[in-house]
Amino acid sequence: MVEACANVDAILHLAGEAHVSTATKGEDTNVVGSANVLEAALQNKVRRIIFLSSSLANDAEADSENVTSYGKGKRATELLLLQAADKGQIETLILRPVNVYGIGMKGNIASMISMIHRSRLPRLPNLSSKISLLGADDLASAILLATNSDRTSRVYTVTDGQDYPIAAIEEAIYRCLGKRLPRWPTPAVILYAAAVLAGAVARVSGRDTGISSRTYRNLTADNLFKNEEICAELGFQPTQNLYQLLPEIVGDIVSETKPPQSQ
């Protein structure tokens, strides 16, 4: 790693382990790996590190009861880099993106698309919850702005600036799939029970389906963030929204679920 950082002006630290089987493995791996990156950068007198953190670090910073191991690891790395910057050892800017959408995306929305396509997900309850999201191209733009900025020791939340109702996302997915939205929503208590059961089965079988009681909380609670600071200070201007890209995203996920044709 030391050799890789030789003659480098700036490091874009995007690496991390997000989905792990134990509560602390990802946290430890991400923090130790980031410490190694920082040490290599300092040895080579790298000017700046741009660290791709996560909005989940907000929960760790606020000491929220919903904090995850991944969020703890991201926040620990943030503090490591900010301390080095405060000592004048290196410049650093930290970006906290929300969930990112685009071709090849993972997470709850991708799982929702796949399950609706396969008719394995009943209509969601009547939900009023909203979430923040971010397009992959806009995230790349934010990273470039951070790299070229003269600001340091700052943490920016990155979103596309829109609030997305979960119910509207569900309806848009059905439209993209050419399916009719079921008339009757699922009672919330049934969805919660199904999510808890899926999580229990995953733990016993060792096969993570991505569905659990946390999934239910993510669907039913607002998860909103603001991007005013990065817009005002770095000139960030989002150009995408989920609904524009959703037909392409859905088409890609559907193509992956089709069985291979026989020769």
Secondary structure as GFF3:
##gff-version 3
##sequence-region A 1 263
A	DSSP	three_ten_helix	3	5	.	.	.	ID=ss1
A	DSSP	beta_strand	10	13	.	.	.	ID=ss2
A	DSSP	alpha_helix	25	43	.	.	.	ID=ss3
A	DSSP	beta_strand	48	52	.	.	.	ID=ss4
A	DSSP	alpha_helix	57	61	.	.	.	ID=ss5
A	DSSP	alpha_helix	69	86	.	.	.	ID=ss6
A	DSSP	beta_strand	91	97	.	.	.	ID=ss7
A	DSSP	beta_strand	99	101	.	.	.	ID=ss8
A	DSSP	alpha_helix	108	117	.	.	.	ID=ss9
A	DSSP	beta_strand	130	135	.	.	.	ID=ss10
A	DSSP	alpha_helix	136	148	.	.	.	ID=ss11
A	DSSP	beta_strand	154	158	.	.	.	ID=ss12
A	DSSP	beta_strand	163	165	.	.	.	ID=ss13
A	DSSP	alpha_helix	166	177	.	.	.	ID=ss14
A	DSSP	alpha_helix	188	205	.	.	.	ID=ss15
A	DSSP	alpha_helix	213	220	.	.	.	ID=ss16
A	DSSP	alpha_helix	228	234	.	.	.	ID=ss17
A	DSSP	alpha_helix	242	257	.	.	.	ID=ss18
###
